[in-house]
Amino acid sequence: MGAREVDLPDVVPGSGLPERVTIWEVGARDGLQNESAVVPVGVKLEFLDRMADAGSTVLEATSFVHPKWVPQLADAEELLAGLEKRPGVTYPVLVPNERGLDRALAAGVREIAIFASATETFANRNLNRTLDEQFAMFDPVVARARAEGLAVRGYVSMCFGDPWEGPVAREQVVVVGERLLDMGCSQLSLGDTIGVATPGQVKALLAAFDSVEPLAVHFHDTYGQALANTYAALECGVTTVDASAGGLGGCPYAESATGNLATEDLVWMLDGLGIAHGVDLDKLADTSKWMAGVLGRPSPSNVVRALRG
């Protein structure tokens, strides 16, 4: 069955929802970092270019983590050197430490993200630090980045459940998040790294923060709850949602973490709610279908499968 024109959902606006949502596209970084085989840099560049052409305004491009730990992103410098940046599009990168920041600054990066943990066990497994020690590692990174005029996002992983520790106390997540904000992060992305959250849990965590203004959400779809959880976050006033084209992704340090919320599935829901976002679903679905072909497996996105077979 060949490609067909995109169907459009009937638009019925929801009550009390944002008028516009920023989609923080993580496919090129969080999506491809979990591939068993290294994706050629030329494919990554085409992916980013196609996503920009589809209307994405935030494209998290890569990570400056040590190549030993994530060899799939060892080409970060080469990728950024070959990237044809589009006006109005930002290309943040993940940096784990000061060495990563040095590399990012040398590459001309203007927006970075750091990746913290809400739990002791994952901080140790992912960062080789205790929960408290991670802040000592991040503090000089954030201070130097802000002094250089860079925007800094703080990811907080394992916000809803941890495969080693179980359910995570909301108060613990808030403490970690507030410390990152006090450090100088301008935005927090609250991650359901293993996809166990439910909408009530999402609302309770967001309510535990003093304000939702600096908060974004990052859901994985392990139990099929990513869209429901996103809707719950929108009801709470969140206006930035992380998503990955075609539902790519996972986490190399948490085996139970499956793919991210698919950008197409998010766009379909936002379109049906009349919420502006700027992404062309037709071009987006074409891009994810193409990438699925490159990777040699079907896209897990329901919308991609419905529209592109």
N, C-alpha and C positions, 0 to 999 in steps of 0.2 A: 504494500500500500504506500503510495507516494505522499509527499508533504501536501498539506492543504492549508488554506487560509485559516488564521486563528479565529476560533469561535470567541464570542465575547459574552461574559456573564451579564445577566440582567442587573443593572445597577440599582441597589437599594441601600442608601446611606444608613449607617448605624448611628445611634444616638450617643453623643458624648465622646466621639472618637476624634483623633487628630485630623486636620484637613490635609496634611501632607506628611509623608514618612520618608526619611532617608534610608535607602537600602545600602548597607555597608557590605560590599561584595567581598567574600573571603575565599572564593574558589581557587584563585591562583596560588594562595599561600596555604590556608588551612585545608583546602581541598586536595591539592596535589602533593602536600607533604606526606600524605599517608599512602601514596602509591607504592607498590612493591618494586616497580621499575622506575628508573629516572626518566621523566618526560623531557624530550629535547627542548633546549632553550628557544628554538625557533617556533615550536608549537606553543610554548607559554606566551611568547610575544604576540603571536597571532590571536591567541585566546584573549589576552588583555585588550588588543586592538578591536577585536570583534565585540567585546563587552562594552568598551567605550562607545563604539558605533551604535550599540543598542540603547545607549542612554545612561549607562552606569556613571555616577559621578564620584563614587568612592571605590577604588579598586586596590585592595590590599595586595601588593605585588609579590612580596617575597619575605624572607627572614634572614637575618644575619647571625643565626645560630651557627655553632661550629659544625663544619661539614661532616665531622666524625659522627655526630649525633643525628643529624638529619641530612643525609647525602642527597636526598631529592631536591634540596634547595642550595646545594653547593655552588650553583651558578649565579648567585645573587648579583655580584658585580657585573658579570657579563649581561645578565638580563636588564639591569638598570641602564647600562651603557647603550643597549640596543633599543630601549623603549622610546617610542615616539609619543611623547606626552601630548594629550589633548587639552585645549583651553577649557577651564571649568571642571577638570577632573583632577582629583587628588590621588596620589599613589603611596599611601603609608606602608611602612615595613615594620616587621617585628624585630626588636633587638633584645637580647637576653641579658646583656651586661655592658660594661664600658668598652670592651673590645669590639662588641657588636656596634656600639654607638660610633666608635672611631671609623669603622668601615662604612656605616651609613652616612656619616658626615662627609667622608671622602667621596662618596658616590653622589653627593648633592641632594640627599633626601631632606624633605622639609616637614615630614610628619612621621612620627614613630609610635609604636605600641610596645608596652611591656606586658609580661604574662605572669601574673601572680596566682597563688593558690589560696583557696579558703580553708584547706585542711592540711594538717601536719604531714600525713602520709604522702599525699601527692606533691607537696613542696619538696619532700625528701627525694621522691622518685623522679620528679620532673626537673628539679632545680638543684638537687643535692644540697639543700639547705633546710633548716628547720623553718617552721612557720614564721618565727620572729626574725630569723637571719635573712630571709628573703628581702626584707625592707632595707637592710644595710647594703645589700647588693644593688637594689633599685635606686636608692636615694641619690647617689652621685650621677647615675644615668639621667634621671629626671632633671636634676639641678643643672647639669651641663646642657642638656637638650633645650631646656627653657631659656637658659642664658644665650643660646645660639638662635633663639627665636622659633624653635620647633614646637609644634603642637604635640602633646603626648596623651595617648589613650592608655588606660589601664584595663587589661583583661583580668577578670577574677574567675578562675576555673573551679569546678566542683561546688557550685553554689547551692545545689539542691540535693545532691547525693554523691557519695564517694564509694567506689567499689570495695575499698578496704575498711572504711569507717562507718558506712551506712548513711542514714539521713544526717544532714548538716544543719546545725543550729543557726537560725537566722541571725541571732546576735553576733555570732562568729563571722558571718559573711559581712555584716555591717561594719564590724571593727576593721576587717581587712580593707574593705572599700573606702571607708572614711580615712584610713591612714594613707591610701594612695591619693585620694583627693587632697588631703592636707600636704602631701609631698609635692603636689603641683600638677597632677593629672587633670586634664580638662574634661575627660569623659571616662565613665566606667562601663565596660561591657560585662554583664553578669551572665556567666556561662553555665548551661546545663550540660556538662561535658559528657555524661553518660546517658542523657536523655530520659531521666526518670521523673522529671517534674510533672505536676498536674496544675491546671489553671488556678485552683484555690491556693496552692503553695506559691505560685508566681505572684499572685496579688498580695499575699501575706508578706513575702520578702520585700516587694516594692514599697509596701506601706511602712515597713520597718526603717526605711531610709527617711531622712529629713525632707528630701526633695527628689522628685523623679527627673528633674531637668537635666542633670548630668548623666543619666542612666540610659544605657542601651541594653538589648537582650540578645543572647546567642544560644539558640536552641538546637539540640540534636534530636533526631526523630526515631530513636531506638524503639520506643513504645507507641509511635504514631501520634504523639501529643504535641509536636512542634507548632503546628498551625493553631491549635486550641490555646496553647500557652502564649503564642504571639498575640492572639486576639485579646486574651486577658491582660497582657501588658499594654496594648493599645487602649483598653478601657481605663487603665490607670494613668494614661497620659504619656507613655513612652513614645518617642517619635523617631528613634533610630533602631533599626532591626538588622542584625547580621544574617546573611544568607549566602548560599553557595550554589552557583549555576549547576543545574542538573543534580543537586544533592550530593555533590562530591564531598569527601572528607571524613575525618575521624580524628584520632589522637594517637600518635605512635607510642605514648606512654600509658595509655589506658585502653586495654584491648576491648572493653565493653562499649567504647565510644564508637557509634556508627556514624553515618553521614549527617551532615548539617541539614538544616531546613533548606529545601530546594528553593532557589530564587523564583523559579516559574510558579511554584505552588503559592508562594507569598504574593507574587504579582497578581495572580488570578484572584486571590481573596481581596487584595487591596482594590483591584478594579471593580469587583462586585460591590464593594463598600463605598465606592466613589472617592477613595483616598488617593490623592495625587502622589506620584513617585518618579515619573519621568522615564521609565524603562519601557522599551518597545518589546512586547511579549513575542511577537513574530520573530524578530531578529534574535531574541534571547533563546527561544526554543530551537532555532536553527543552530545556534552556537553550541548548545548543550548536546544536540543530536550529533553534530560534528565531533565534539570532544568524546562522546561515548564511542564513536567509531574509532577514534585515535587510540582509546584505552582498550578497545576490544570487548566491551560489554555494554548491555543496555543501561540507559539512565534509570536511576531509582525514582526520579521525579514522576509523580502521577500525571502532572500536566504535560510534561514532555512526551510521555507514553501516549496520552490521549490525543495530542496534536500531531505527533510525528511518528507514532507507531513503534 
